[in-house]
Amino acid sequence: MSARVQTSSAGGVPGRGLAGWINRLIGGDFALLPVVLSLVLIWVIFEVLNTSFLTSRNLSNLVLQMVQYGLLAVGETLILLLGEIDLSIAAVSAIGGAVLALLAGQNVPAVFCIAAAVASGVVIGMFQGIWVTLLGVPAFIVTLAGSLGYLGLLFAMIGLAGTVPIMNNTIIALTANYLPRWAGWVLAAVVVGVYFWNAWRTRALRQRLGLSVPPMRSALGRLAAVAVAMVVIVLVLNSYQGIPVSGFILLIFVGGFAFITQHTRFGRHIYAVGGNAEAARRAGINVRGVKVAAFTLSSTLAAVGGIMGASRLGAASTAAGGSDLLMGSIAAAVIGGTSLFGGRGSVWNALAGALVMGSIENGMDLLNAPSSTKYLVEGAILLLAVTFDTFTRRRRQQLGK
């Protein structure tokens, strides 16, 4: 017995007690826990500094602020799962917003404006994916060059005015309207039901495959936590004007891509390619096709984020593709637990990371903090997130995971 315990503590298998819990945390078994703890700390600090932070009105505004971060973070997560990176998502987002605003200014119907903006993201993503896979140029270089080029295109599209206002009421309504209060409770019930179905399905699958299954009390505890969280969210937002329509749209996209990555063959292929591209190729996976599809989806989500951002601001701007949006989106994905080294991460956790970044931006705005402070804080958080990811990867390698 003593020999087995000694081996456990040596690094082969996490031990029991506090030391074992810390080992599992560093090993990445609780990817969402650091995010939740960070979020609680951030909210406490900002509430102490400004008592308006946790009001229902400000939290509703927080949802509006994090929508663009969330959409871009989901797109970036798809690329990071491959072990690649996309530095063009902010610029692509700005292009999507500019296409939307320019067409709306020509009195084109809203549905065609939105479709054209989304199509711009599809074309850009497909172009970048093909360049990376067929020509073998690193994604870092392709997307960095793309970011610079797209910003140049943005300036050419918008011109010296710097902004293009949006007067289309349908487009503005995407971020200006709220769900009826009763719809908020329906949405909460659906979220809890979907979570229960997903947890039950995953548990049953692991049992059939002979894999380890968490204790039932742990699963019930998580379900209860999700239910309580949804009740609190709906109560708080309904005490103002209800759940923002843009927040509902974000939830639809996150849920859809969570299903794609976790329950489809394409999703499994993304994880396989990110874990070991050569092994995936030998297993018969079309590695190039998976990468092109992922880059296409990433830019498409960036364009959708640009649509939501332009709707919220009521205009497209040459400043829309700034580096703070890019770094914030990457930070949201990494903070959520997606590894920069590929093969590990979750779309749902990217949403939690976006909530962290949105909370920081919102809190800084309430405090009227200068841009220098915002950049320092966001840079420090990104550095800490990447450092934690590096330690997590090393620990998992030591544990043979």
C-alpha positions in Angstrom: 0.0 0.0 0.0 2.8 2.4 0.9 4.6 1.8 -2.4 1.4 2.6 -4.4 0.9 5.8 -2.5 4.5 6.8 -3.0 4.2 6.3 -6.8 1.0 8.4 -6.8 2.8 11.3 -5.2 5.7 11.0 -7.5 3.7 12.2 -10.4 2.2 9.1 -12.0 -1.3 9.4 -10.6 -2.8 12.3 -8.5 -3.1 11.4 -4.8 -6.0 12.0 -2.5 -6.7 14.9 -0.2 -5.6 18.5 -0.8 -2.4 17.6 -2.6 -4.3 15.4 -5.0 -7.0 18.1 -5.6 -4.2 20.6 -6.4 -2.6 18.1 -8.8 -5.9 17.6 -10.6 -6.4 21.4 -10.8 -3.0 22.0 -12.3 -3.6 19.0 -14.5 -6.6 20.7 -16.0 -9.3 18.4 -14.6 -11.2 21.5 -13.3 -10.9 23.8 -16.3 -13.9 25.9 -15.4 -13.1 26.4 -11.7 -10.3 28.9 -12.1 -12.6 30.9 -14.4 -15.4 30.9 -11.9 -13.0 31.9 -9.1 -11.5 34.7 -11.2 -15.0 36.0 -12.1 -16.1 36.1 -8.5 -12.9 38.0 -7.5 -13.4 40.4 -10.4 -17.0 41.1 -9.5 -16.2 41.6 -5.8 -13.4 44.1 -6.6 -15.5 46.1 -9.0 -18.5 46.1 -6.7 -16.4 47.4 -3.9 -15.0 50.2 -6.2 -18.3 51.0 -7.7 -21.6 49.8 -6.2 -23.4 50.2 -9.5 -21.5 47.2 -11.0 -23.9 44.4 -9.8 -27.1 46.3 -10.5 -29.5 44.6 -12.9 -29.1 47.5 -15.4 -25.3 47.2 -15.5 -25.3 43.4 -15.7 -27.7 43.7 -18.7 -25.2 46.1 -20.3 -22.5 43.5 -19.5 -24.3 40.9 -21.5 -24.5 43.3 -24.5 -20.7 44.1 -24.2 -19.6 40.4 -24.0 -21.6 39.2 -27.1 -19.0 40.2 -29.6 -16.2 38.8 -27.4 -18.1 35.6 -27.0 -18.7 35.1 -30.8 -15.1 35.8 -31.6 -13.9 33.6 -28.7 -15.9 30.6 -30.0 -14.4 31.1 -33.5 -10.9 31.3 -32.0 -11.5 28.2 -29.9 -12.1 26.2 -33.0 -8.7 27.3 -34.3 -6.9 26.8 -31.0 -8.3 23.2 -30.8 -6.3 22.5 -34.0 -3.1 23.8 -32.4 -3.2 26.9 -34.7 -4.0 30.6 -34.1 -6.1 33.2 -35.9 -4.9 36.7 -35.6 -7.3 38.1 -38.1 -10.6 37.6 -36.3 -10.9 41.2 -35.1 -10.2 42.6 -38.6 -12.6 40.2 -40.2 -15.2 41.2 -37.6 -14.7 44.9 -38.7 -15.1 43.9 -42.4 -18.3 42.2 -41.6 -19.6 45.3 -39.8 -18.5 47.5 -42.7 -20.3 45.4 -45.3 -23.4 45.5 -43.2 -23.3 49.3 -42.7 -22.5 50.1 -46.3 -25.3 48.0 -47.7 -27.8 49.2 -45.1 -26.9 52.8 -46.2 -28.0 51.9 -49.7 -31.4 50.8 -48.3 -30.8 47.1 -49.0 -33.2 45.0 -46.9 -31.7 43.9 -43.5 -31.7 40.2 -44.3 -29.5 40.7 -47.4 -27.2 43.1 -45.5 -26.7 40.4 -42.8 -26.3 37.6 -45.4 -23.6 39.6 -47.3 -21.7 40.4 -44.1 -21.7 36.7 -43.1 -20.7 35.7 -46.6 -17.7 38.1 -46.3 -16.5 36.0 -43.3 -17.0 32.8 -45.2 -14.9 33.9 -48.1 -12.1 35.2 -46.0 -12.0 32.2 -43.8 -12.0 29.8 -46.7 -9.2 31.8 -48.4 -7.0 31.7 -45.2 -7.7 28.0 -44.6 -6.7 27.1 -48.2 -3.6 29.2 -48.0 -2.5 27.5 -44.7 -3.3 23.9 -45.8 -2.4 23.8 -49.4 0.7 26.2 -49.4 1.9 25.1 -46.0 2.3 28.7 -44.7 2.0 28.9 -40.9 -1.4 30.2 -39.8 0.3 32.8 -37.6 1.8 34.5 -40.7 -1.3 34.0 -42.9 -3.7 35.5 -40.4 -1.3 38.3 -39.3 -0.8 39.3 -42.9 -4.6 39.0 -43.4 -5.2 41.2 -40.3 -3.1 44.0 -41.8 -4.6 43.6 -45.3 -8.2 43.5 -44.0 -7.6 46.7 -41.9 -6.4 48.4 -45.1 -9.5 47.2 -46.9 -11.6 48.5 -44.1 -10.1 52.0 -44.4 -10.7 51.9 -48.2 -14.3 50.8 -47.6 -15.2 53.4 -45.0 -13.1 56.2 -46.2 -11.9 59.4 -44.5 -15.1 59.8 -42.5 -14.1 57.0 -40.2 -17.6 55.8 -39.5 -20.7 54.7 -41.4 -23.9 55.1 -39.4 -26.6 52.4 -39.5 -30.2 53.7 -39.7 -31.9 50.3 -40.4 -34.2 49.6 -37.4 -34.2 45.8 -38.0 -30.4 45.7 -37.7 -30.4 48.0 -34.6 -33.0 45.8 -33.0 -30.5 42.9 -32.8 -28.9 44.5 -29.8 -31.6 47.0 -28.7 -34.5 44.6 -28.0 -35.2 42.2 -25.1 -37.0 38.9 -24.7 -40.3 39.0 -22.9 -39.9 38.1 -19.2 -41.8 34.8 -19.6 -39.5 33.9 -22.5 -36.5 34.2 -20.1 -38.0 31.5 -17.9 -38.6 29.3 -20.9 -35.0 29.8 -22.0 -33.8 28.9 -18.5 -35.8 25.6 -18.5 -34.5 24.7 -22.0 -30.8 25.4 -20.9 -31.2 23.2 -17.8 -32.9 20.5 -19.9 -30.3 20.5 -22.6 -27.5 20.3 -19.9 -29.2 17.4 -18.3 -29.6 15.6 -21.6 -26.0 16.2 -22.5 -24.7 15.0 -19.1 -26.9 11.9 -19.2 -25.9 11.1 -22.8 -22.2 11.5 -22.0 -22.4 9.4 -18.9 -24.2 6.6 -20.7 -21.6 6.7 -23.5 -18.7 6.5 -21.1 -20.4 3.5 -19.4 -20.8 1.7 -22.7 -17.2 2.3 -23.5 -16.0 1.1 -20.1 -14.6 4.4 -19.2 -14.6 6.0 -15.7 -17.8 7.7 -14.7 -18.0 10.5 -12.1 -20.1 9.8 -9.0 -23.8 10.5 -9.4 -23.7 13.1 -6.6 -21.1 15.1 -8.6 -23.3 15.0 -11.7 -26.4 16.1 -9.7 -24.4 18.8 -8.0 -23.4 20.3 -11.4 -27.0 20.1 -12.6 -28.2 21.9 -9.5 -25.5 24.6 -9.9 -26.6 25.2 -13.5 -30.2 25.4 -12.5 -29.5 27.8 -9.7 -27.3 30.0 -12.0 -30.1 30.2 -14.6 -32.7 31.1 -12.0 -30.4 33.9 -10.7 -29.6 35.2 -14.2 -33.2 35.4 -15.2 -34.3 37.0 -12.0 -31.6 39.7 -12.3 -32.1 40.4 -16.0 -35.9 40.4 -15.7 -35.7 43.0 -12.9 -34.4 45.4 -15.6 -35.9 44.8 -19.1 -35.4 41.1 -19.6 -32.7 39.0 -21.4 -31.2 40.9 -24.3 -31.9 39.4 -27.7 -28.2 39.6 -28.5 -27.5 37.5 -25.5 -30.0 34.9 -26.7 -28.3 34.9 -30.1 -24.9 34.3 -28.5 -26.3 31.4 -26.5 -27.7 29.8 -29.7 -24.3 30.0 -31.4 -22.4 28.7 -28.4 -24.9 25.9 -27.9 -24.8 25.0 -31.6 -21.0 24.9 -31.8 -20.7 23.1 -28.5 -22.9 20.3 -30.0 -20.8 20.3 -33.2 -17.5 19.9 -31.3 -18.7 17.4 -28.7 -21.3 15.2 -30.5 -20.4 15.1 -34.2 -17.7 13.4 -36.3 -16.4 16.8 -37.5 -15.9 17.9 -33.9 -14.1 14.7 -33.0 -11.8 15.2 -36.0 -11.0 18.7 -34.8 -9.8 17.4 -31.4 -7.9 14.5 -33.2 -6.1 16.9 -35.5 -5.2 19.2 -32.7 -4.0 16.3 -30.5 -1.8 14.8 -33.2 -2.2 15.8 -36.9 0.0 13.0 -38.2 -1.8 10.3 -36.3 -5.2 11.8 -37.4 -4.0 11.6 -41.0 -3.0 8.0 -40.7 -6.4 7.2 -39.1 -8.0 8.4 -42.4 -9.1 11.9 -41.3 -9.0 14.6 -44.0 -6.7 16.9 -42.0 -6.7 19.6 -44.7 -10.4 19.6 -45.0 -10.9 19.9 -41.3 -8.5 22.8 -41.1 -10.1 24.7 -44.0 -13.6 24.1 -42.5 -12.4 25.4 -39.0 -10.8 28.5 -40.5 -14.0 29.2 -42.5 -16.2 28.8 -39.4 -13.9 31.0 -37.3 -14.1 33.9 -39.8 -17.8 33.4 -40.2 -18.3 33.7 -36.5 -16.0 36.8 -36.5 -18.3 38.4 -39.2 -21.3 37.6 -37.1 -19.6 39.3 -34.1 -19.0 42.3 -36.4 -22.7 42.4 -37.2 -23.6 42.4 -33.5 -20.9 45.0 -32.7 -22.0 47.4 -35.5 -25.6 46.9 -34.4 -24.8 47.8 -30.8 -22.8 50.9 -31.8 -25.2 51.9 -34.5 -22.3 52.3 -36.9 -19.3 50.6 -38.5 -16.0 52.2 -37.7 -12.3 52.0 -38.8 -11.5 51.5 -35.0 -13.7 48.4 -34.8 -10.8 46.0 -35.6 -8.6 47.2 -32.8 -6.0 45.1 -31.1 -8.0 45.1 -27.8 -10.8 43.1 -29.5 -8.3 40.6 -30.9 -6.4 40.2 -27.7 -9.6 40.1 -25.7 -11.0 37.3 -27.9 -7.9 35.2 -27.7 -7.7 35.8 -24.0 -11.4 34.7 -23.5 -10.7 31.4 -25.3 -7.5 30.7 -23.3 -9.0 31.8 -20.0 -11.8 29.4 -20.7 -9.3 26.6 -20.7 -8.6 26.0 -24.4 -5.0 25.0 -24.8 -2.7 26.9 -27.1 -1.1 23.6 -27.9 -4.3 22.1 -29.4 -6.6 19.1 -28.7 -8.1 20.4 -25.4 -10.8 22.9 -24.7 -14.5 23.7 -24.7 -16.8 26.1 -26.5 -18.8 26.5 -23.3 -15.7 27.5 -21.4 -14.9 30.1 -24.0 -18.2 31.7 -23.1 -17.1 31.8 -19.5 -13.8 33.4 -20.6 -15.8 36.0 -22.6 -17.8 36.8 -19.5 -14.5 37.5 -17.7 -13.2 39.8 -20.4 -16.6 41.5 -20.7 -16.7 42.0 -16.9 -13.2 43.6 -16.9 -14.1 46.0 -19.8 -17.4 46.9 -18.2 -15.9 47.5 -14.8 -13.1 49.6 -16.3 -15.7 51.7 -18.1 -17.6 52.3 -14.9 -14.4 53.5 -13.2 -13.6 55.7 -16.2 -10.2 54.0 -16.3 -7.8 55.2 -19.0 -6.9 53.0 -22.0 -3.4 52.4 -20.6 -4.9 50.7 -17.5 -7.2 48.6 -19.6 -4.4 47.3 -21.8 -2.2 46.6 -18.7 -4.9 44.6 -17.0 -5.9 42.7 -20.1 -2.3 41.9 -21.0 -1.6 40.7 -17.5 -4.7 38.4 -17.5 -3.7 37.0 -20.9 -0.1 36.3 -19.7 -1.5 34.5 -16.6 -3.9 32.5 -18.6 -1.2 31.3 -21.1 1.2 30.6 -18.2 -1.5 28.4 -16.5 -2.1 26.6 -19.7 1.6 25.9 -20.1 1.8 24.5 -16.5 -1.3 22.5 -17.1 0.1 20.9 -20.3 3.4 19.9 -18.5 1.5 18.4 -15.6 -0.7 16.4 -17.9 2.4 15.1 -19.7 3.8 14.0 -16.4 0.6 12.2 -15.5 0.5 10.5 -18.9 -2.8 12.1 -19.9 
